[in-house]
Amino acid sequence: MDQATLEKGLSLTLDATSLDFLGAKYQGKVRDNYTTKDGRRFIVVTDRVSTFDRVVGTLPFKGQVLNALAAFWFEQTKDIVPNHMLGVPDPAVMECVECEPLKVEMIVRAYLTGVSSTSILTAYRKGIREFCGNKLPEGLEEHGPLPKPILTPTTKAAIGEHDENASRAELLERKLITAEHFDAAADLAMALFKRGSEFCAARGLILVDTKYEFGLTKDGRIVVIDEIHTPDSSRFWFSKSYEQRRSAGQSPESFDKEYLRRWLVDQGFKGDGPIPNIPNEVRVEASRRYIEACETIKGSTFEPSFDAPGPRLEKNLKPRV
């Protein structure tokens, strides 16, 4: 997508919604959720961008990219893990089965990397050799592979609060999840990561790490919810330049949220204090990377809607309720 088109999107970002006709609203960091009386949930993926557990602004077309990718991955993985998707009635909306979210997020990591205070690389640099119940050997290198992918769960923080790294034992002790649900979700997360890694490798990408969220249906089944393998929930590197950049002491080439994270870190922001004003050129570049991720993974051109988001949402969603 060319620069002029991305800049046009700056005036079309979806920051907030008020769609009372859909039902009761719950607002997350990025998604506005509406629950209908008949047991469905409409998830509106806004253009808000969250990093370091803070909403820091909006990016052009971001919601449409995330929604398209989540729908794509749900289709690609439904044979190994059931999900909550019923349909996509709008470019930025997913219609789903209503679920009770588990209070734990499953993070799978395959590399020693990250810039946040809770990243595995930060912990390793501090000399920590047991991370979320996983023992880490000496001699691991920055941006290098772990001996094998590991599960590093976190608590699911409320808006404005920070997720906390935790081991299985700690989560069970805090009664945030049952052993049965944890183990089932952990197995599903590792299966999803294996499928995602193989799929991305065929497209010249490395799936570095990712987050999965799970929920319970009314009949007690565990399903994957929210999103999977998007630039918001995952870190991707380009395979072709990985070894060269790593040998040169450079950060791997990526097209995920890491670009924006690093820009914020360069401004001295890591989640606490005032949020720096993000210039339009940074917002546009971040959006370009999201779109590149979508096109590379799906193997097709991203075609956004340029309709004003408010009227478009009402037109597409009112007939659904």
N, C-alpha and C positions, 0 to 999 in steps of 0.2 A: 504494500500500500504506500502511495507516494506521500511526501511531506504535506502537501496542500490538503489532501483528504484527511490525514491525521489531525491537522490543525483545525479543520472544519469540525471535527468531532469534539473539540474543546468546548464548544457552545451547546453540545447535545448530551452532556454527561448526566446520568441519573444518580442524584445524590440521596434522595429520600422518596418514599411513596406514601400515599394515603388512599388505600383501596378498601374501604370499610365493607363494600359489598361482597368481598371475598370471605369475610369472617374475622375472627379474633386475630390480632396482630402480635407477633413477637419479633423484635428487631435484634439481629445479630450484628457483628462487626461489619460484614459485607452484605449479608442476605436479609431481606425482609420476608418473614414467614407469615402466611395467613392460613388459619385452620378453619375448614368448613364444618358445618354441623353434621355432614354425612361421612366424616372420617377421611377427608382428603386434606392435603397441604399444598398450597401454592407457594413456591419459593421464588421470590423476585431477586435476581442477582443484580445488585446495583453496581455502579462504577466506583464505589468507595474502595479504597485500598488500605489494607491493614498490615502493619509490620511492627515488630516488637510489641505486639498485643495492643497497638494503638491505631485508630483510624487517622491517617495522615493526609487524606485528600481524595481526589478522584482522578481517574485516567480515562481517556476517550475509548469507547467501545469495550472496555474491560469486562463488563457484565455479560455482554453478548459472547465474547470469546470464552469466558469461563463456562457459561451455560452450554455452549456448543461442544466444548471439550468434555465436560462432565457427561453429557448425553452420549457422546461418542464412546467414552470409556465404559459407561454402564452397559452399552450394547456389546462391547468387546469382551466384557468379563462376566456377563450374566450366566454363562455356562458353568463357571466355577464358584461364583459368589452371587447370591440373589441381592437385588437392590430395590430401592423404593420408588423408582421412576415409573410414572404412568404415561407421560407424554410431554411434549414441548409446545404449548399453545402460543408462545411469543418468543422472539429471539433472546429475551432476557429472563424467561420464566420456565420453571419446570413444575409440572403437576405430579404430585407424589402421593403415596399411601402415608397416612399419618402414623408416625412411630414415636416411641419414647426413647430419646437418645440416651445411650450409655454415658456415664459421667467421666469417661476416660477416653483420651485420644491415643490411637496407636501410631507411633512414629517408627518407621523402618529406615535404618541408615546403612549405607554400604561403604561410605567414605568418611575420613576424618576431616571435617570441614565445618564452616559456619562462622558468623561474625557476632552473633548475639551472646549475651551474658550466660545463656543457658545452653549454648551449643556444645557438642561433644568436643570440638577442637579447643574451646575455651577451657573446659574442664581438664582436658589432657595436658594443656600447657601449664595448668596449676599443679600438675603432678597427680591428679586423680586417676586411679587405675581400675576403679570399679564404677561403672556408669549405668544407672538404672538396673542394677543387678547383673550387668555384663562385665566380666573381667577383661581388661584391655592389656595386651602385651607391651613391653618396652619396645622402643625403636620405630613406632609408627610415625609416618611423615605427614605434614600438612597437605591436604588435598589428596592424600594417598588412600588406597583401598584398605578397608578393614579385612581381617582374616576371612570373614563371612558377614553377610547382612545380619544386623541385630535389631531386636525390638527394644525401643526406648520410650516407654509410655509417658504421658503427661496427664495432669489433671486438666479438666476443661474449665478454663477461667471465665468469669463473667466479664462483660464489657468494662474496660478500664483497669482490669486486674491482669496479672501475669500467670500464664500456665506454669506449673511446677513439674520438673522431672521427678519421676518416682519409679521404684521397682515394683514388681508384682506383689511382693510381700508387704510393702508400704501401703499400696493401694487397698489390699485386702484388710490390713490392720485398720485403716481409716474407714472401712466399710463403704468405699465409693463404688465397689463392684464386687460381684460374687466370683468365686474361683471358677465356677462353671462358665459364666459369661466371659470372664477374662480369657480363659484358655481357648474358648471357641473363637472369640474375636481375634486373638493372637494368631491362631492357625489361618483364619481367613485373610488377615493382613499379610502374612508371609506368602500366601498363595497369590494374592493380588500383586505383590511386589515382584514375584517371580514372573508372572505374566507381563506386567508392565515393563520390566527390565528387558525381557526377550523381545517384546514388540518395539521398544525404543531402540535397541541395539540394531535391529534390522533397518532402522531409519537414520543410522549414524549418530545416535544419541546415547548418553549415559544417564540412566535414572539414578541420581545420587542418593537422594533421600526423599521421603514423602510422609504425608499424614493421612490416616484413615479415621473416619468416624462411623460408628455403628449404632443401630437402634433396634428396638424390639417392636415387632408388629403386635396387633391385638391378640393373635394366637400364639405369641411367645417365640416366634422365629427371629433370629438375628439376621439383619440385612445391612448392607453398606449404604450410607446416606450422605447427604451434603454434596461432596464432589470427590473425584479421584483423579490423580495424575494431571492436575492443571498447574499453571505457573504460580498460582497462589498456594497450593498445597504441596508442591514438589520443587525439587531443584534438578535442573537438567544441564548437562555439559555436552559440548560437541566432541565426539570421539576423535575426529581427524586432527584436532589441534591440542588434545589433552596432554599427551606425553611431551610434546615440544614445549608447551607453555609451562608445564610442571618442571621440566628440566631447566628452564630459564628462570625459575623462581617466580613465575607469574601466576596470577589467579586463572583458573580454567575459564574458557570462553563459555558464557552461559546466556540463556534467554528467559530467565525466570525473574522472580521478584528480587533476586540478589542484587541486580543493578541499582534498584531504588534503595535497598538496604544500605549498600556501600556508600551511595551518595549521602544518605542521612548520617551515617557514621562519620563521613568526612566533615559534616557540619557540626559534629560533636553530639549528635542525638543517638541514643541507644534505648529509647523507650520512656525515659523520665524527663520531666521538665517541658518547656514550651516546644511545640512542633515547628520546625523551620518551614518557612514558606517555600513550596516547591515551584521553581520556575516552569513556565509552559514548555520550554525546550526539553526539560528533564521529563515532564509528564508525557510528552509526545514520544520521546525515545523509549520510555518504559512501555508505552502502549505498543510501539512498533515491535518490541521484543515479545510481548504477549501474543501479538498477531502472528509473528514468525513461529512461535511455539505451536500455535493452533494449526498453521498451514503445514509445518514439517511433520507433525504427528498424524494429522488426518490425511495428508497427501492431496489436499485440494485447496483452492483459493478461498480465503475468508471473505464473505460478502455481507457486510453489516447493513443494518437498517438505518436510514438517515431520517426516518420519521421522528417527529418530536416524541420523546418517550412517554410523557404523561398521557396524551390522547391515544397513542398507540396501545398502551397497556389497557386502557378502558375498553377500547374497541375489541381487542383480542380476548379479554378475560371475562367480560360481562356475560357473553353467551355460555360460558362454562359453568355458571352457578345458578 
